[in-house]
Amino acid sequence: MSSSEMWRRWGEWQKYDARGMKGPEALVQEINRIVYEAGVKSPITTKRGQSARLNYLDSGPGREALRRQGVADRRMKDWFSGKTSPSADGRRQLDNAYWERKRENMVRSGQLKKLLNNNGFGCRMEIYPVDQSQVDEKRARPNVTERSLQVRYVWDDLVDAYAAHDEGAIEEIWEDIITDLDSDWAAYAYVSAVSLGV
């Protein structure tokens, strides 16, 4: 089955009220979760959370990330000096810039690849099938269960594609992963979620 056929067929199947998303989207969400767990725990709404994010962004690339979020240099200077605190909109910009830099730094440093590669052992992936609880029994796909597999060798390419926002490459990597399941691998084109054991 070709890639385009796999997505088309399952996209049509979703019209029967199966709940889920494309596997590559679930995989990106899970990588984002891993990045977020490695970051500042204090919420952006707290003084501590704001200070931690400002300290992290107190560099040329950090300030550039703030500029990309629309923060003017004068306002940025006031934040870094402590003269003013970010407004609600400013907190959103600050938080977005922080997570942008955190993702970039985890990729650039090799930390994300190292974590996922796990010294060549890779990591355990749990794949949760689409939620068919709202699907009429006659339309439901039988025997599509949660699957678990040890995934190796794809993580360098996946992190590179993640960093480049290359959706096509991430889709290809997802297809490589699920073909290891069995002859019913196409049933996992869409999923409810993916979990990585790191």
N, C-alpha and C positions, 0 to 999 in steps of 0.2 A: 504494500500500500504506500502510495506517495505521501509526502508530508502534507501537501495541500489537501489531498483527499481525506487524510486523517482529521485535520482541523475542520474541514467543511462538514464531514459526516457528523462529528460530535457537536458542532455548532447547531446543526439542525435538530439533533437529538435533544438539546437543551430546551427546545420549545415545549417539552412535556413537563416542565417545572423541575428539572434537576438543578441543584444549586452547586455552583462551583466556579472555577476560573481555569484558564489555561495553566498547565503545569509549569511552564517557564515563569509565569507571573507569580505563582506560589513560591517558586524557588527564589526569586528576587526578594519577595517579602520576607522569606526566612533569612536570607543573607542580611537584609536591612535589620532584622531583629538582632542578629549577632553583633552587628556594628553598634546598635543602640545599647545593647547590654554592656559593651566595652566603654561606653561614654559616661558623661557626668550623670549621676543619679538624681541630684537635686533638681526639682522642677524650675523652669524658666521664670515662674512667677515668684520665686523666692530670691532674696538678696544673695544668698549663697550660690544659687544656681546661676544668677546673672554674673556674679563675680568670676565664677569658674569659667564660664563661656568667654567673658572678656579677656581673662588671663590667657586662655587657649588661643584666642584670635589676635593677641598682641604681637603681631609680626607683619611683615610686608604681605605675604600671601593671605594672612588672616584678614587684614584690612581690605585687601582686594575682594575677598569673599563677601565682606560687608557691603562694599560698593556694588557688587553684582546684585545684592538684595535691595539696592536703592538707598543705602544709608549715605548721606552727605558727609564729607570730610569734617566739617565743623561739628556736626552732631556727634560723629564718631569720637572726635577729640574730647568733647564734653563727657561722653560716657567713660572713656579711658581715664580721664582725670578725676572722675567722680563728681564733677560739677553738676551733672544731671543724671537721672536714671531713665532708662528707656520707657516710653509709653507702651500701651498694649500693642500697638502696631510695631513699635520698635523692638519689643520683646520677640515678636514673631520673626522679624528680620534677623535679629541676633541669633535666635534659635536655629533658623534655617541656615545661616552662615556657619554656625558651629558644626552642625551635622554634615554640611557639605565638606568642610575641612577635615572632620573626623573620618569620613569615608575616604577622602583623598589620601590622608596620611596612613590609614590602615592598608590601603592598596600600595602606596608608594614605598612604605617601609618593608613591605613583604609580610607584614603581620597576618593579614587575612589569608594569604596563600599558605603560610606556615601552619596556621590554625586548622585550615580545612584539609591540608595534605597529611597532617599528623604523622610526620616522619615516614611517609610512604604508605601508611596504613589506611589513609583516607578517613572517611567518617560514615557512620551509620545513618542512612536516610530512611525515614518513615514516610510513606506516601498514603494519604488518606483519600479514598475515592470520593467522587461527587456525592452529595447528599441526595438520595432518591426518596426521602420520606414523603415528599409531596407528589411523587410520580405515581400515576395509576399503575396498579400491579401488572396489568397486561403490557404496559409500556416499559416497565423497569428492566434494567439490564441485570440478569441474575449473576450471582457468584462474583461480584466485584467487591473485593474485600481490601482491608488495609494491608499494605505490603511493606516489607522491610528488606533492605539490601545494603551491603557495604560498597560504597562508591569510592573508587580510586582513579587516579590518572586524568581526571577532567578538570581538577580545581584550578590549575594555572590558567587554562583557557577560559574557564568560567569567570574567574576574577577579572581577567583582561576584558572580557565582553561586558561584564557588569560595570567596570570603570568607564568603558567607552559608550555605555548605553546602547549596545549593539543587540537589539532584540532578535534579529535573525540568527546570530551566532548562539544566543542563549537558547533559542528554540531548537537548533541543531543539537546542542549539548543535551538538552532535555530528552530528545528523541533517542540519542545514544544511551542515555541512562535507562530509559524505560524499555528499550529493546532487550535488556538483560532480564526482564521479568519472566516472560514466557510467550506463548503464541497469542495470549490475550493482551499483549502490551498496549495495543491501541485504546483499550478501555481506560488508560491512565493519561490520555491526552489532556483531559480535564480532570481536576482534582478539587477536593475541598481545601486541603492544606498540605504542606510539606514540612517535616521537622528534621533538623540535622543534629546529630549527637556530638557536639563539640564541647 
